[in-house]
Structures are given as C-alpha cells and as structure tokens.
Amino acid sequence: MAELITERIRRHATELRLHGIAEDPDEPIERAEAERLGYREFLDLVLESEVGVLEGRRYQARLKMAGLPHHKTLDEFDVSFQPELDPKRLAELRTLRFVERKVGCLILGPPGVGKSHISVGLAMEALARGYLVRYTTLDDLVRGPRQADALSKLSNKPAQLQRPHLLIIDEAGYVPLEHADANRVFQVVNRRYTRGSTIVTSNKTVSEWADTFGDEALAAAILDRLLHDAEVLAINGPSYRLKGRLEALRQATDRPEPAE
C-alpha cells in the first residue's frame, strides 16, 4: 500500500513539476516523522525544498546562458599578488551596486594581471543573486554580425546582448577594429546605456581607445556612455601567467652545475 501511495505521489509531483518530491518523495516524509513535524511545518518543509530545487535549476540555466570561459570566483583571486590593487575598490565592486544602478565598469591593466578573472568573478556573484549575465570577447562580439553581413543575413546579436542585466566585453584593445566593427560595438553599448551594466576589460588606457576603435569620435562616444557614473578599476602589477614561469626559471638557474 505504501509503495502505491509513493508511486502516486511521484506521478503527481512529476505532473506538477515538483522535481524534488518526484525524485525522492520518501526524504521529506522520513524527516517529518523523525522531527515530529505538524502538518503546517511539513507543508512548509516540502515547499521550501521545492523552491530550493527550482532555484538551483534556474541558476544552472543562467550559468549556461552566460557563456563564461571558466567559473573562477573572486575568493580564488590572489589580491596579495597585486599590491597596488585596492581591496576596498574590489569589495565595492563585489556589492554589485553598479549593476543595480545600471552603470558601466572598466577594468584596465596590462595582460595577465587578472582582469578577466575579476570580471568572471563578478559575473559569478551576479548569477548567484539572480541576475542574467552574458560574456563575450570583443572579437566574438563583432565577428558574428560581420559574418552575417558577409552572407547578407540579419544578425540579432545586438538585441540579444541588450537583455542581460550584466554584459562582459573581455579583451578590448588587443586588435584594432575596422570602422564597421567599431560601430557595432557602439550600437551594443548605446542600446545598453542606462538599461543595463556593461563590464569592459582592456589592456589599453582610455586615452588609447581611439587607436583600438580607429576613430576618435567613435571612441569618445563609446567612452561617454561607458564612463557615465562608471566604476573604474586599474590594475598595475605583475602577470599571473608569468608567475609560474618566472619561478621555474629561477629554480633552474639556482641549480648547481653537474660535476664533470
């Protein structure tokens, strides 16, 4: 009899999309019996469990849609390796107030100092708080619409990038853009202006952006929208990517010469 009831509970739970109960209907029942819960407490337990399962599924969906290159958190970022980086500035970014205010954030510094790690870490924080996030490199941002133009097809990428609460445009400045590509970047930034937050990481200072976008007026227009009430984090320090190599080279040079 108990097995028939359990099967009926599982079937009804599946129909109602109560995935936690459908997967293991005995778990909340056994817990309720062990803790001697009343009917009201038992119902609260079941519903709380289902909300947790639902939020977990929603989080996984948001994480997949974000398209992040990795899932490193800010807790994994070694602030001590960048002595010139102000921990208070990083802590302020971590509050995600700039996302609430729908303003931009520029993370600037030479290659290897952790710009991408910080941007992804902020994305992970935003995803955990229920925000929609999208990651792209600057190259990928312009490549899709460029290929669509070449094939005489319409591209809906700019519209797709308008929806997320937080957009990350990584690796800006490594390769100069043609005017048409720079204009595509402007269209994305302009559509998101005051509607959502955009993080841009770049190895160039803002004064050098005219070289990246190939047009001083266009670069000024992009910066005007990005910098309005924006957070700016400048990192001037050693490269994480060179850290291990330098230590290996140091150890190699410290080894004694073999005896002849």
N, C-alpha and C positions, 0 to 999 in steps of 0.2 A: 504493500500500500504506500509506504513512504517513498519507494522508488518511483511509483506512478505520479505521485504529487510532485516530486523533484523534477521529473521529466516535463510535467505540465508547467511548472514554474519556469524551467529553462526555455520552453517553447514560447510562453507568453512574453518572457523577458526579451527573447530574440525579436519577436514581433514588435515590441515597444522600443527596441534598440537600447535596452538596458544591458550593455555589454558585460559589465562586471558581474551581475547576477547570472546572466546567461552562461558565463564561463565557469563560475563556481558558486552555485546557489547555496551550498552547504556552509560556506565560510561565515556569512553573516548570521546564519541560524545558530551555528555552534558557538559563535562569540556571544550572541544574545543570551543563550542558555547558560554559558559559563559566567557571564556577568549579571545574570538575572535581570535583564532589561525589561522594562514595561513596554507596552505596545507603542506608545508615543516615542520612547527612546529608540526602540527597534526601527521604527519608520525613519527617524532622523538619521540613524546609522546607515541604513540602506541608501537613502537619498544622498547623503554626504559622500558615500563611497562611489556612487554613480557619477556625481559631479566631478570627483577626482579622476575617474576613468575618462570622462568626456574631455576634461581639460588636458589630460595627458595626450589624447588623440589630437586635439586641436593644436597643442604645442608641436607635436611631431609634424603635423601638416604645415604649420608656419615655418618650422625649421627647414623642411624640404623645399618649400617655395622660395625661401630666402636665397638659396644657391651659394651659401658660404663656401670658401675654399677649404676651411677647416673649422673646428669647433673649439678653439682655444679661448679660455676665459680671461678676464682681467686678473683673476687671482694667480694665473700662471705667468703673468708678466713680471719680469725681474726689474723693478724700479731702481734697485740699488746699482744696476749696471749702467744706468743713465743718471749720473749725479746732478746734471743740470736740469732734469725734468722735475718740475714742482709737483710733489704728490697731491697737494691741495687742488691744483688745477685738474689733475686726473680724477680726483674724488668728486669734484664738482661735475665733471662730465658724466660720471657714473650715476649721478642722481637722475639723469635723463631729463633735466628741466628744459634743456634746449629742444628736446623732442616735443615736450608739452607745449612749448612756446612756438613750435614750428619754424625754428630758425636754423641756419646752417652751422657747420663746424668744419674748420680747416685744420688738418694735421700735417705739418710741414717738417721736413728734415731730410738729410742725405739718405741714400739707400742703406737698408739693413738695420735701422735704429728702432724698429718696432712699430712703424706707422700702421701697417696692415693688421698686426696683432691687436693693437688698441682698437682699431675700427671694428674688427670682428668681435672683440671682447664686448664692446658697447652694443653691438648687434645682438649678442647672446643675452645681455641684460635686458634689452628691449623685447626680445622674443619671450623671455620668461615673464614679462609683465603684460603680455597680451598684445603687443604692437606687431603690425605687419612690417616686415623688413625685406629689402631686396639688395643683393650685392652684385656689382659688375665692375670690371676694369674699364678704364676709359677706352681702351682698344675695342673691347667687346661691345661697348655702348654704341660706337659708331659703325662697327663692322656690319651688323645686321641690316640697319637701314641702308647702308651703302650697297650691300648685295641686292637688297630689294629694288633699289633704284636701277641697278645694272640690269636686272631682269624685268624692269618696268612693272613691278608689283608694288602695292601699297604696304607699308610697314606700320604695324600698330604698336611698335615698341615704345615710342614716347608716351602713348596713352597708358600702356601697362606700367610704366615707371612713375606715373602720376599717383597711382593708388596707394602704395605703401606709406606708412607713417614715417619710415626712415629708409632713405636710399643711400647706399655707399658707392661712391665712384672712386675706385682704387687706381693707383699708379698713374696719376696725371702728370704729364711733363716729361716722360721718358722719350716719347717720339713726337715731333712737331706734327700738327694736324693741318690738313688741307682746309681751305676756307669752307667748303661744303660740310665737312665733318665738324668743324668748329661751330658752324651754325646749328648743326644737330644738337650739339651739347648745349648751346644757348637755349634752344627750344625746350629741352628737358628741364633745365634749371629755371627757365621762365615759367613753365607750367606749374612747377612745384613751389614757386615763390609765394610765401605766406600760407601755403596749403599743406606743406609737409617739410620735414627736416632732411637735409642732404649733407652727408659727410664726404669731403673730398680729401684724399691723401695725395701729396705731391712732393717730389724732391726739389721743386723749384720754389723760390720765394715769390710772393705775389708780384713783385716788380719785374719778374722774368716771365710772367704768364703771356705777355704779348708774343714772345718767341714761340711758346707752345701752341697758341691758337692762331698764330700767323697774321693777326690783325689786332692792332692796338685798341681800336674802338670796340671790337667784339669782346676782347679780353676784359675791357673796362666794364662792359655791360654785364658779363657773367659775374665778375667780381662784385659789382654793385649789388646784385641780388644775393650772392652768397654771403657777403660780408655784413649785410644789414643785420645788426644786433647779433652777429655770429660769435661763436666761441672759436678761438684760435689757439692751437697747441703747437708750439715749436719745439722740436727735439734736436739738439745739437750734441752729439756724442758718438761713441764708438759703435761699430756694426756688430750685431749679434751673430750674423753669418760668418764674420771673420774671427769671432772669439775662439771657437774651437780650433780653427786652422792655425791661428797665431800660437795657441798653447801647444799644439802638436809640433810646430816648427821650433818653438822654444825648447821643448823637451829633446827634439832631435839634435839641436846644436849643443845642448848641455851634455849629451852622452860622451863619454871618454872614447878616444880613438882606440881601436883594437890594437893589441900588442903585435908587433911583427915577429 
